[in-house]
Every structure is written in structure tokens, then in C-alpha cells.
Amino acid sequence: MPPHVLVLRAPGTNCDQETARAFEQAGAVAQRVHILRLFERPRMTEDFQILCIPGGFSYGDDIAAGKILAGQIALHLAEHIQRFRDAGKLILGICNGFQVLLKSGLLLAGDDEGPVATLTWNDSGRFEARWVRLSVDGSKCLFFTGMQSAVFPVAHAEGKFVARRGQKLAELARSGHFVARYRPWRGDGAERVAYPDNPNGSQENVAAVCDTTGRILGMMPHPERFVHPTHHPHWTRRRPDADGLQVFQNAVRCFL
């Protein structure tokens, strides 16, 4: 039986349809669910094997990107999503969804001093929409199984990953949380990848973060926007692999 995917949407979410379609293309059954419906029946999560919070501008990013939705989840759904996670199911947050996972504490648990990291404004001070090249550690995260590199589009204004202090950044790196990093289009990379190859100025060039189990992933790039070779701007010159589709296929295979 194919896994069932809950694609959570809220006012301002605008990538839910593409994300649901990507999961369906990978062989899953996807259902888009409004956050208010989940408040009414939070045990609905028991009917699904994968939870995805897609990209967009939830609640208009009026306080900070993903902050309001993150607060709602932490206040009303924390217990149910904790059970969902403890059952060995998968959680994916893309762009705004990454911001939600991080700011709700679902991805990286805080400590006595508060959150250990956040996503903040791009160094450029503006919205960045471009294709990026990534180095990927496919051994650390189930969504990236078999992947060592990838290209994806990004589209965000608040995508800069920042740890609370240098010590925390080093601890997260040592623990294998940083499963994808921006890399230059030319060459093999450097300690500090320059703009625009690192489109937001993230510390450690971080593009994606997973939890210690490898089952919860937050990523700034949009895999749902590259699930067919023709999505790539150079598809007429070559037939690029649709790297985004592999992310969704990896998730689906965990339940087949």
C-alpha cells in the first residue's frame, strides 16, 4: 500500500499543490489539509505516514517567516506531532516549512537558553530566487538516501541559517545535522561559499538540516519545483536528472 502524506497548509501557503503532486508522482497518496481542520481533529495525523509543511508565506510572514504557524503547532499540536515522530514516521519542511520546523522546536530542540538556531534575513537584504548547487550527505538523512549532490531552485527572503553562538554551530556540525550545504557552481567548494552561490549567507553554507534520527528534514531549496527534467532552465541543452523527485521517492520507499 502506498504511504499517505499530509500536506499541511495555512493562510499564505502557496506551494501545497505542487508539493502534493510531487509526492503523488513519487507514488504516494497526498492530501492537502488546512491547519484549522487539523485543530478540529488532531488525531487525523494517525492516518498518515508522512507530514509535509510546504513553502509559501504562512500568515504573510507578518511577525517573522513561519513564526505564527510555528507557534500554533507548538501550542495546539505538539503532543500529536511528537507521537507522529516517535512512531518512526517522516516529517519534511520546505522553505517556509523549514522555518516552521525550526521555530517550533520540532527540528532542533532548544535548551535552557532558548532556540539553538534560527533562519533570518538574507545577507543581500532582499528576496532571492535562483538555482543553487548543493553537496549532500545521503548517509545522514532518509530523504537524501543515495544522493551526494543536487541542484534545486530557492526562493526566499529569510533563509540565512544562524546558530545562537559559535559553540552551538560546531556542535550541530559535529552531530551531523547539516545534511546539505551550498557549494560553488565552479570548483569543489571552500570554507565560505560566496554570494550568490550561497544565496542567503548561511553559516557553514547550510541549506538543509535534519534531526538526529534522519527522519525530520528542513530544507530551504524547493525540491517540488524540480521533479521533471523540463523544470531545469538548461533542459534543452541536456537532460538533467530531476533531483527533487528523488527526495520524494526516497520518502515513499521508506513505507513500501
C-alpha positions as YAML, in Angstrom:
chain: A
units: angstrom
residues:
- id: 1
  name: MET
  ca: [0.00, 0.00, 0.00]
- id: 2
  name: PRO
  ca: [1.37, 3.45, -0.83]
- id: 3
  name: PRO
  ca: [2.06, 5.80, 2.09]
- id: 4
  name: HIS
  ca: [-0.34, 8.65, 2.80]
- id: 5
  name: VAL
  ca: [1.06, 12.17, 3.01]
- id: 6
  name: LEU
  ca: [-0.48, 15.05, 4.93]
- id: 7
  name: VAL
  ca: [0.46, 18.33, 3.21]
- id: 8
  name: LEU
  ca: [-0.30, 20.99, 5.80]
- id: 9
  name: ARG
  ca: [-1.42, 24.37, 4.54]
- id: 10
  name: ALA
  ca: [-2.25, 27.67, 6.20]
- id: 11
  name: PRO
  ca: [-3.25, 31.15, 5.01]
- id: 12
  name: GLY
  ca: [-0.43, 32.28, 2.74]
- id: 13
  name: THR
  ca: [0.88, 28.81, 1.86]
- id: 14
  name: ASN
  ca: [1.36, 28.69, -1.91]
- id: 15
  name: CYS
  ca: [3.35, 25.55, -2.70]
- id: 16
  name: ASP
  ca: [0.96, 22.94, -1.32]
- id: 17
  name: GLN
  ca: [-0.46, 21.81, -4.66]
- id: 18
  name: GLU
  ca: [2.97, 21.36, -6.28]
- id: 19
  name: THR
  ca: [4.23, 19.50, -3.21]
- id: 20
  name: ALA
  ca: [1.23, 17.15, -3.12]
- id: 21
  name: ARG
  ca: [1.68, 16.48, -6.83]
- id: 22
  name: ALA
  ca: [5.38, 15.70, -6.32]
- id: 23
  name: PHE
  ca: [4.55, 13.12, -3.64]
- id: 24
  name: GLU
  ca: [1.90, 11.61, -5.92]
- id: 25
  name: GLN
  ca: [4.39, 11.45, -8.77]
- id: 26
  name: ALA
  ca: [6.69, 9.53, -6.40]
- id: 27
  name: GLY
  ca: [3.94, 7.00, -5.69]
- id: 28
  name: ALA
  ca: [2.25, 8.31, -2.53]
- id: 29
  name: VAL
  ca: [-1.31, 9.37, -1.80]
- id: 30
  name: ALA
  ca: [-1.27, 13.04, -0.81]
- id: 31
  name: GLN
  ca: [-3.95, 15.09, 0.93]
- id: 32
  name: ARG
  ca: [-3.83, 18.84, 1.45]
- id: 33
  name: VAL
  ca: [-5.18, 19.74, 4.90]
- id: 34
  name: HIS
  ca: [-5.82, 23.22, 6.28]
- id: 35
  name: ILE
  ca: [-4.37, 23.91, 9.72]
- id: 36
  name: LEU
  ca: [-7.85, 24.69, 11.11]
- id: 37
  name: ARG
  ca: [-9.07, 21.21, 10.10]
- id: 38
  name: LEU
  ca: [-6.13, 19.72, 11.97]
- id: 39
  name: PHE
  ca: [-7.00, 21.76, 15.06]
- id: 40
  name: GLU
  ca: [-10.52, 20.32, 14.91]
- id: 41
  name: ARG
  ca: [-9.28, 16.73, 14.59]
- id: 42
  name: PRO
  ca: [-5.61, 16.49, 15.57]
- id: 43
  name: ARG
  ca: [-5.74, 12.69, 15.69]
- id: 44
  name: MET
  ca: [-6.06, 12.87, 11.92]
- id: 45
  name: THR
  ca: [-2.26, 12.64, 11.89]
- id: 46
  name: GLU
  ca: [-2.61, 8.94, 12.77]
- id: 47
  name: ASP
  ca: [-3.96, 8.31, 9.25]
- id: 48
  name: PHE
  ca: [-0.71, 9.42, 7.60]
- id: 49
  name: GLN
  ca: [2.89, 8.22, 7.34]
- id: 50
  name: ILE
  ca: [4.47, 11.47, 6.11]
- id: 51
  name: LEU
  ca: [3.83, 15.06, 7.21]
- id: 52
  name: CYS
  ca: [4.99, 17.87, 4.96]
- id: 53
  name: ILE
  ca: [4.87, 21.61, 5.63]
- id: 54
  name: PRO
  ca: [5.38, 23.21, 2.21]
- id: 55
  name: GLY
  ca: [6.67, 26.58, 1.13]
- id: 56
  name: GLY
  ca: [4.93, 29.91, 0.88]
- id: 57
  name: PHE
  ca: [4.28, 32.82, 3.19]
- id: 58
  name: SER
  ca: [2.21, 31.39, 6.04]
- id: 59
  name: TYR
  ca: [0.21, 34.20, 7.63]
- id: 60
  name: GLY
  ca: [2.06, 36.63, 5.38]
- id: 61
  name: ASP
  ca: [5.25, 36.25, 7.44]
- id: 62
  name: ASP
  ca: [3.81, 39.18, 9.38]
- id: 63
  name: ILE
  ca: [5.91, 38.61, 12.52]
- id: 64
  name: ALA
  ca: [8.75, 36.59, 11.01]
- id: 65
  name: ALA
  ca: [8.82, 33.86, 8.40]
- id: 66
  name: GLY
  ca: [6.94, 30.82, 9.72]
- id: 67
  name: LYS
  ca: [6.69, 32.21, 13.24]
- id: 68
  name: ILE
  ca: [2.89, 32.29, 13.60]
- id: 69
  name: LEU
  ca: [2.35, 28.80, 12.19]
- id: 70
  name: ALA
  ca: [5.22, 27.51, 14.34]
- id: 71
  name: GLY
  ca: [3.55, 28.97, 17.43]
- id: 72
  name: GLN
  ca: [0.21, 27.41, 16.54]
- id: 73
  name: ILE
  ca: [1.79, 23.99, 16.08]
- id: 74
  name: ALA
  ca: [3.74, 24.22, 19.33]
- id: 75
  name: LEU
  ca: [0.65, 25.32, 21.26]
- id: 76
  name: HIS
  ca: [-2.03, 23.04, 19.79]
- id: 77
  name: LEU
  ca: [-0.36, 20.09, 18.07]
- id: 78
  name: ALA
  ca: [2.94, 19.38, 19.83]
- id: 79
  name: GLU
  ca: [1.71, 16.22, 21.57]
- id: 80
  name: HIS
  ca: [0.24, 14.71, 18.42]
- id: 81
  name: ILE
  ca: [3.24, 15.50, 16.24]
- id: 82
  name: GLN
  ca: [5.52, 14.13, 18.95]
- id: 83
  name: ARG
  ca: [3.62, 10.83, 18.74]
- id: 84
  name: PHE
  ca: [3.81, 11.01, 14.95]
- id: 85
  name: ARG
  ca: [7.60, 11.41, 15.17]
- id: 86
  name: ASP
  ca: [8.03, 8.71, 17.82]
- id: 87
  name: ALA
  ca: [6.16, 6.26, 15.59]
- id: 88
  name: GLY
  ca: [9.04, 6.44, 13.10]
- id: 89
  name: LYS
  ca: [7.16, 8.49, 10.54]
- id: 90
  name: LEU
  ca: [8.69, 11.21, 8.35]
- id: 91
  name: ILE
  ca: [8.41, 15.00, 8.55]
- id: 92
  name: LEU
  ca: [9.55, 17.37, 5.80]
- id: 93
  name: GLY
  ca: [9.59, 21.17, 5.90]
- id: 94
  name: ILE
  ca: [10.36, 23.05, 2.68]
- id: 95
  name: CYS
  ca: [11.37, 26.74, 2.75]
- id: 96
  name: ASN
  ca: [8.62, 28.28, 4.91]
- id: 97
  name: GLY
  ca: [8.09, 24.77, 6.26]
- id: 98
  name: PHE
  ca: [11.76, 24.66, 7.28]
- id: 99
  name: GLN
  ca: [11.26, 27.93, 9.13]
- id: 100
  name: VAL
  ca: [8.20, 26.45, 10.87]
- id: 101
  name: LEU
  ca: [10.00, 23.25, 11.92]
- id: 102
  name: LEU
  ca: [12.95, 25.19, 13.29]
- id: 103
  name: LYS
  ca: [10.96, 27.86, 15.13]
- id: 104
  name: SER
  ca: [8.52, 25.36, 16.62]
- id: 105
  name: GLY
  ca: [11.34, 23.27, 18.10]
- id: 106
  name: LEU
  ca: [10.31, 20.17, 16.15]
- id: 107
  name: LEU
  ca: [13.58, 20.01, 14.22]
- id: 108
  name: LEU
  ca: [16.20, 21.12, 16.75]
- id: 109
  name: ALA
  ca: [15.20, 21.10, 20.39]
- id: 110
  name: GLY
  ca: [16.05, 24.22, 22.35]
- id: 111
  name: ASP
  ca: [17.86, 24.32, 25.67]
- id: 112
  name: ASP
  ca: [17.65, 26.40, 28.85]
- id: 113
  name: GLU
  ca: [18.68, 29.49, 26.91]
- id: 114
  name: GLY
  ca: [16.11, 29.05, 24.15]
- id: 115
  name: PRO
  ca: [16.35, 28.03, 20.48]
- id: 116
  name: VAL
  ca: [19.79, 26.88, 19.36]
- id: 117
  name: ALA
  ca: [19.41, 28.28, 15.82]
- id: 118
  name: THR
  ca: [17.09, 30.25, 13.58]
- id: 119
  name: LEU
  ca: [16.56, 31.36, 9.99]
- id: 120
  name: THR
  ca: [16.84, 35.09, 9.43]
- id: 121
  name: TRP
  ca: [17.06, 37.69, 6.67]
- id: 122
  name: ASN
  ca: [19.32, 37.05, 3.70]
- id: 123
  name: ASP
  ca: [22.59, 38.98, 3.74]
- id: 124
  name: SER
  ca: [21.52, 40.62, 0.48]
- id: 125
  name: GLY
  ca: [18.54, 42.17, 2.27]
- id: 126
  name: ARG
  ca: [16.16, 41.04, -0.44]
- id: 127
  name: PHE
  ca: [14.20, 38.10, -1.78]
- id: 128
  name: GLU
  ca: [16.46, 35.64, -3.64]
- id: 129
  name: ALA
  ca: [15.13, 33.41, -6.41]
- id: 130
  name: ARG
  ca: [17.78, 31.39, -8.23]
- id: 131
  name: TRP
  ca: [19.13, 27.88, -8.80]
- id: 132
  name: VAL
  ca: [21.73, 26.58, -6.37]
- id: 133
  name: ARG
  ca: [24.18, 23.71, -6.26]
- id: 134
  name: LEU
  ca: [24.40, 21.56, -3.14]
- id: 135
  name: SER
  ca: [26.68, 18.99, -1.60]
- id: 136
  name: VAL
  ca: [24.53, 16.35, 0.12]
- id: 137
  name: ASP
  ca: [25.26, 13.79, 2.82]
- id: 138
  name: GLY
  ca: [22.91, 10.99, 1.83]
- id: 139
  name: SER
  ca: [24.02, 8.77, 4.71]
- id: 140
  name: LYS
  ca: [22.57, 11.06, 7.39]
- id: 141
  name: CYS
  ca: [19.01, 11.67, 6.20]
- id: 142
  name: LEU
  ca: [16.42, 9.28, 4.75]
- id: 143
  name: PHE
  ca: [15.13, 11.92, 2.33]
- id: 144
  name: PHE
  ca: [18.60, 12.15, 0.74]
- id: 145
  name: THR
  ca: [19.44, 8.43, 0.53]
- id: 146
  name: GLY
  ca: [21.86, 7.76, -2.31]
- id: 147
  name: MET
  ca: [22.47, 11.46, -3.01]
- id: 148
  name: GLN
  ca: [25.85, 13.20, -2.89]
- id: 149
  name: SER
  ca: [24.97, 16.38, -4.77]
- id: 150
  name: ALA
  ca: [21.93, 18.13, -6.17]
- id: 151
  name: VAL
  ca: [20.67, 21.27, -7.84]
- id: 152
  name: PHE
  ca: [17.44, 22.97, -6.79]
- id: 153
  name: PRO
  ca: [15.79, 26.38, -7.05]
- id: 154
  name: VAL
  ca: [15.49, 28.62, -4.00]
- id: 155
  name: ALA
  ca: [13.01, 31.43, -3.41]
- id: 156
  name: HIS
  ca: [13.14, 33.12, -0.02]
- id: 157
  name: ALA
  ca: [13.94, 36.32, 1.88]
- id: 158
  name: GLU
  ca: [14.65, 34.76, 5.29]
- id: 159
  name: GLY
  ca: [16.83, 31.75, 4.62]
- id: 160
  name: LYS
  ca: [20.06, 32.52, 6.45]
- id: 161
  name: PHE
  ca: [20.80, 29.76, 8.96]
- id: 162
  name: VAL
  ca: [22.36, 31.19, 12.13]
- id: 163
  name: ALA
  ca: [23.25, 29.35, 15.33]
- id: 164
  name: ARG
  ca: [22.95, 31.13, 18.68]
- id: 165
  name: ARG
  ca: [26.71, 31.06, 19.13]
- id: 166
  name: GLY
  ca: [29.76, 29.50, 17.52]
- id: 167
  name: GLN
  ca: [29.89, 26.64, 20.01]
- id: 168
  name: LYS
  ca: [26.36, 25.57, 19.11]
- id: 169
  name: LEU
  ca: [27.18, 25.78, 15.42]
- id: 170
  name: ALA
  ca: [30.17, 23.48, 15.91]
- id: 171
  name: GLU
  ca: [28.09, 21.03, 17.97]
- id: 172
  name: LEU
  ca: [25.41, 20.84, 15.29]
- id: 173
  name: ALA
  ca: [28.04, 20.27, 12.60]
- id: 174
  name: ARG
  ca: [29.77, 17.52, 14.59]
- id: 175
  name: SER
  ca: [26.44, 15.80, 15.24]
- id: 176
  name: GLY
  ca: [25.72, 15.51, 11.52]
- id: 177
  name: HIS
  ca: [22.70, 17.81, 11.44]
- id: 178
  name: PHE
  ca: [23.88, 19.71, 8.35]
- id: 179
  name: VAL
  ca: [22.93, 17.31, 5.56]
- id: 180
  name: ALA
  ca: [23.09, 19.72, 2.61]
- id: 181
  name: ARG
  ca: [25.29, 22.76, 2.03]
- id: 182
  name: TYR
  ca: [25.54, 25.34, -0.71]
- id: 183
  name: ARG
  ca: [28.57, 24.91, -2.96]
- id: 184
  name: PRO
  ca: [30.01, 26.97, -5.83]
- id: 185
  name: TRP
  ca: [28.88, 26.32, -9.37]
- id: 186
  name: ARG
  ca: [32.56, 26.22, -10.31]
- id: 187
  name: GLY
  ca: [35.05, 24.23, -8.26]
- id: 188
  name: ASP
  ca: [34.60, 21.92, -5.33]
- id: 189
  name: GLY
  ca: [33.84, 24.49, -2.65]
- id: 190
  name: ALA
  ca: [35.53, 26.36, 0.13]
- id: 191
  name: GLU
  ca: [35.01, 27.06, 3.81]
- id: 192
  name: ARG
  ca: [32.97, 30.11, 2.89]
- id: 193
  name: VAL
  ca: [30.87, 29.92, -0.27]
- id: 194
  name: ALA
  ca: [30.34, 33.41, -1.63]
- id: 195
  name: TYR
  ca: [27.10, 35.05, -2.78]
- id: 196
  name: PRO
  ca: [25.21, 34.22, -4.96]
- id: 197
  name: ASP
  ca: [26.22, 30.54, -4.73]
- id: 198
  name: ASN
  ca: [25.29, 30.79, -1.06]
- id: 199
  name: PRO
  ca: [22.18, 32.91, -1.69]
- id: 200
  name: ASN
  ca: [21.49, 33.95, 1.90]
- id: 201
  name: GLY
  ca: [24.80, 33.92, 3.80]
- id: 202
  name: SER
  ca: [24.01, 30.84, 5.92]
- id: 203
  name: GLN
  ca: [26.67, 29.88, 8.42]
- id: 204
  name: GLU
  ca: [28.54, 26.74, 7.34]
- id: 205
  name: ASN
  ca: [26.75, 27.19, 3.98]
- id: 206
  name: VAL
  ca: [23.78, 25.30, 5.47]
- id: 207
  name: ALA
  ca: [20.93, 24.57, 3.07]
- id: 208
  name: ALA
  ca: [19.22, 21.68, 4.90]
- id: 209
  name: VAL
  ca: [19.13, 20.39, 8.47]
- id: 210
  name: CYS
  ca: [17.91, 17.05, 9.83]
- id: 211
  name: ASP
  ca: [17.27, 15.78, 13.32]
- id: 212
  name: THR
  ca: [19.32, 13.04, 14.98]
- id: 213
  name: THR
  ca: [17.10, 10.26, 13.56]
- id: 214
  name: GLY
  ca: [17.38, 11.43, 9.95]
- id: 215
  name: ARG
  ca: [13.58, 11.33, 9.70]
- id: 216
  name: ILE
  ca: [12.84, 15.04, 10.11]
- id: 217
  name: LEU
  ca: [14.25, 17.34, 7.45]
- id: 218
  name: GLY
  ca: [14.07, 21.07, 6.92]
- id: 219
  name: MET
  ca: [15.43, 22.48, 3.67]
- id: 220
  name: MET
  ca: [15.40, 25.93, 2.07]
- id: 221
  name: PRO
  ca: [15.59, 24.80, -1.59]
- id: 222
  name: HIS
  ca: [12.39, 23.65, -3.30]
- id: 223
  name: PRO
  ca: [12.58, 20.00, -4.45]
- id: 224
  name: GLU
  ca: [8.95, 20.10, -5.64]
- id: 225
  name: ARG
  ca: [10.00, 22.59, -8.32]
- id: 226
  name: PHE
  ca: [12.39, 20.12, -9.94]
- id: 227
  name: VAL
  ca: [10.57, 16.83, -10.42]
- id: 228
  name: HIS
  ca: [10.86, 16.73, -14.21]
- id: 229
  name: PRO
  ca: [13.89, 17.49, -16.44]
- id: 230
  name: THR
  ca: [11.99, 20.28, -18.22]
- id: 231
  name: HIS
  ca: [11.82, 22.24, -14.96]
- id: 232
  name: HIS
  ca: [15.55, 22.94, -15.27]
- id: 233
  name: PRO
  ca: [16.45, 26.13, -17.19]
- id: 234
  name: HIS
  ca: [19.02, 24.23, -19.29]
- id: 235
  name: TRP
  ca: [16.84, 21.25, -20.12]
- id: 236
  name: THR
  ca: [17.05, 21.93, -23.87]
- id: 237
  name: ARG
  ca: [20.86, 21.60, -23.78]
- id: 238
  name: ARG
  ca: [20.92, 18.44, -21.69]
- id: 239
  name: ARG
  ca: [18.54, 16.12, -19.89]
- id: 240
  name: PRO
  ca: [19.32, 16.80, -16.22]
- id: 241
  name: ASP
  ca: [18.26, 14.37, -13.53]
- id: 242
  name: ALA
  ca: [15.22, 15.66, -11.65]
- id: 243
  name: ASP
  ca: [16.91, 15.77, -8.24]
- id: 244
  name: GLY
  ca: [13.76, 16.86, -6.48]
- id: 245
  name: LEU
  ca: [11.86, 13.76, -7.47]
- id: 246
  name: GLN
  ca: [14.47, 11.58, -5.76]
- id: 247
  name: VAL
  ca: [13.79, 13.35, -2.45]
- id: 248
  name: PHE
  ca: [10.12, 12.39, -2.61]
- id: 249
  name: GLN
  ca: [10.83, 8.88, -3.91]
- id: 250
  name: ASN
  ca: [13.21, 8.27, -1.01]
- id: 251
  name: ALA
  ca: [10.48, 9.23, 1.44]
- id: 252
  name: VAL
  ca: [7.90, 7.00, -0.23]
- id: 253
  name: ARG
  ca: [10.27, 3.99, -0.33]
- id: 254
  name: CYS
  ca: [10.56, 4.05, 3.47]
- id: 255
  name: PHE
  ca: [6.98, 2.70, 3.65]
- id: 256
  name: LEU
  ca: [6.87, 0.25, 0.75]
...
